[in-house]
Amino acid sequence: MRSGFVSIVGRPNVGKSTLLNTIVGEKIAIVSDKPQTTRTRIQGVYTCPQGQVIYVDTPGIHKPRHLLGEYMMQVSTRSLDEVDLIYYMTDVTRPFGAGEQYIINELKSARVPIFLLINKIDLADEERIKEFSQAFLSEFKFSECIPISACQKMNVSLLLEKTFAYLPEGPLYYPADDLTDQPVSFIVAELIREKALFLTRDEVPHSLAVNVEEFKTQAQDKVYIRAVIHTERDSQKGIVIGKDGQMLKKIGEQARLEIEKMLQSSVYLDLWVKVKKNWRDNENNLNQLGYRL
């Protein structure tokens, strides 16, 4: 048996969470086209006859603009020192730039094998993929360079095969049927945030946070969930609620369907919207919302 921890790092929106969900086989990390959708460390567990991989999905590495951003960068960079292998994930549709150079400089101090994953190869031809990879390979000596498509599952089996070849012998850290170490309430909150991000599009920036305040099973196995969507300003609260409450209703309906699928149970989702002024730059508010190291 081989087992170990693998950190997935890279710039925002390169497909880290999509890869995690694809490997695990369930949606445990939310995805959107918004930068910095992943805010905290999310562990996914993949178990097979060869052994077990505990994946650490991290926030995209970027220049922080507030305390939340600083917290996210601490989560990402600290993970480099706590794992057996690192996936550095890139996006073939985005050219090599200062962001990539910054990450490579951070990786130079790592003491474990590092794979270069070139994602979204379904959107590029072989010549483009080869040209793209050279910019990275000339800057750093990676243990492996593997072109993949996380959403199309291209070369994911190869990636897993290579991963087990580099992991040490070890036990199963989690039961074989575990997929994540995250509590259900965390995943519920993230699913609600995902729908809010998608439906409000560019009208509401990354100033949304979701907190599950009550989670209980009622009669006939129906689950009652009360959750609060926090915004930073009154104007954002109005957008999330929408005219006659229609936007909040849509968010609730779409989130409820995914939550019911996950829980395999009927759900009553009670959503509220509150303003928590400038919570991204307030340490107490960050702690209350679960963003703490």
N, C-alpha and C positions, 0 to 999 in steps of 0.2 A: 504493500500500500504506500502511495505517495500522497502527501498533503502539504498545504501551505497557504500563505496569504499573498494575494496579488492585488496591487493597487493600479487603478485605471486613471491616468492623468492626461491632461491636454487642455487646449483652449476651450472656451465655452462653445457649445453647439457643434462639437465634432462627432457626437453620437455615442458618448460614453455610457449613458443610461440605457440607450437602445441596445447596445452590446450586452450589458448586464442582463437585461430582461430576456434577450434572445438566448443567452447561455443557460440561465436559470429555468427558462420555460414558462415563467409567470411574470406579470407586471408588478414589480416591487419598487421600481423607481419611475417617477413621472417624467414625461418628455414633452417638450414644446420647442417651438422655433425661437423662443425668447432666450437671450443670453442669461446665464446665471440661474437657470431653473433649479438645478441641484444646489442646495445651500449647505448641506451637512453631509457627514460621512454615512453612507448606506452600505451595509454588508449583504451580499447575496451568496448563497451557498449552493455549489454544484457538486453532486456526489454521483459517482459511477463506479464500476468494478475496479478501475485503476486507482481510485482514491477520492480525495476531496479537495476542492479549491474554494477558499473563502475570498470572494472578490470584494474589494473596497472601492466603491464608486465615490469620487470626490468632486467638489465644485470645480468648474473650469478656472484655470489659472489666469488671472487678470490683474490690472492695476486697481487696488481698492480705492473707493471714493467715500466710504463711510465705515462705521464700526462693524456693520454686518459684513462688508467686503473684507475687512481685516480678519475677522473671524473665519470667513471662508478660506482665505489664503493660508491661515494657520492650519486649518484642517487638511488642506491639500498638501502642503509642504511637509507637515509632520508625518503624513502617511508614508513618505519615502523612506523613513528610518525604521518602519515597523513591519515591513513585509519581506517576503522571500523572492519576489519577482515584481517588476514594474512593466505595465503596458503604457507606452507613450503613444497616444492615439491622435492621428492627424486626419485632415479632410482634404482629399485630392482636388477638390473644387476651389480651395482657398490657397493662394500662393504663400510661400515661405516669407516670413516677415519678422519684425522685431519681437512679436509675441512668442514665436517659435524659438527664436534665439534666446530669449529670457528663460524659457522652460529648459532648453538644452543646457544652459549654464547651471541651472538648479540641479539637473540630473547628474552633472559631472561629479558631484560629491557622494552620489549613491554608491553603496557597496554590494549591490545585488545585480543579477542579470536584468537587462532592459530590452524589451521587444519594441520595435517600431511598427505600429499598426497603421497602414494607409487605408482609411475608410472611404466608403462611397465609390468603390471602383466600378460599380454598375453605371456610373455617370461619366466615365472616362475611357479612352482607348489605351492600349498597351503602351504606346509611345508616350502619352501624357503621364501615365503612371511611372514609367521608368525615369522620365525627366524630373518628375516631382520628387521621387525618392532620392535622387542624387544630391539634391540640395541639403537633405538631412544627413545622408551617409557621409558627406564630405565634412560635416561638422562634428560627428560623434560616431564612435564604434559601437554599434548596437549588436546585441547577442543574436538577434534574428530580425529580419525585415519581412513582414507578412502583409500582403494586400488583402483586404477583406471588404465585405459589404455587410454591415451589422443587420440592416433591415431585410436584406435578401438572403441572409445566412450563407453568403459565399465565403468559403475557406474557414468557416468557424470550426469545423471538425479538425482541420489541419492545425488551427491555433491551439485547440485543446490538447491535441497530440504533442505538439511542441512544448506546451506548458508543463505537462506531466513529466516530460523528459528533463526539465530543469528543477522541478520541485524535489525536496529531500524526502526520504522515507519518514513516515510519521503516521499517527493515529487519525481517526475521524474526530474532529473537534466538535461537530454537531451531529445529532441524530440524522440518519440517512434521508429521512423525509422532510427535514427542515429546509426552507428556501431562503430565509432571512432571519436576522436577529432583531429586526425592528418590531416593536409592538404594533398590534392591529390599529390602535388609535392613531399612531403616526402615519401609517399608510392611508388611512381614511382622510386625515387632514391634508395629506399631499394630493390625493385624488381630487378633493374639493378645490385646492389651489390650482391644480392643473386645468380644471374646467373654467375657473375664473380667468386665468391667463388667456386661455383660448378664446373665450367668448367676448372678453373686453378688448382683445387685440392690443392695438397701440394706445388705446385711450387711457389705460391705467398702467403705469410702469411697474417695476419690481418693488412696489411698496405694499404688496399684499402679504399677509401672514394669516395662517389659519390655526386655531386652537380648538381641540375637541374638549368640551367642558363636561359632557356627560355621555356615557356609553353603557347601556344596560339592556338586558333581555327581558321582554315583557311577556304577556300571555301569548300562547300559541307560537312561541319561539320568534316573535317579531322583535327586531332590535330597534331600540330608540337611541338616536344620536343627536345631541345638541352641539352645534359647532358655531364658532364666531369667526367671521372674516374681518381682520383688522386692516384698516387703511391709515394713511398718514394725514389725509386732509378731508374736509367735509365734501369738497367737490368730487373726490375719488369715491367716497361713500355713495354719493348720488349716482355715479356711473354704475357702480356694482349693483345697486338696488334697481336702477332703471325706472322708466316711466311706469307708474302703477305697479311697481314691483316685478315687472316682467323679466328683467335681466336676472335678478336673484332667483326667480322661479326656474329659469332655464338652467342656471348653474346647478341648482338643487336637483333638477330632474336628471341631468346628465351624470352628475356625481352619484346619485342614488343608484342608477342602473349598474355602474361599475362596482359600487360597494356591495350591492346585492349579489353580483356575480362572484365577487371575492369571498363573501361570507356564506354564500349558498343559503341565504335566508332573506325573508322580507324585512325591509328597512323603512323606518319613518325618520326622515332627515329634517331636523329643525334648524334652519340657518338664520343667523343674525349678522348684522354688519355694525361694527363700532369703529370709532376713530381713536387711534393711539398716536398722538402727535409725534412726528419724527422718530418713530420707534427704532429705525435702523441706526440711529446715532445715539441711542440711550442704552447704556449697559444693563440697567435693571430690566428694561423692557425686553431686551434680547434674551436675558436669562429666563424671564417669565415665559417667553415663547419657545424656549427649548434650544436656543442657539448659544450653547456654552461648551467649552472644551472639557 
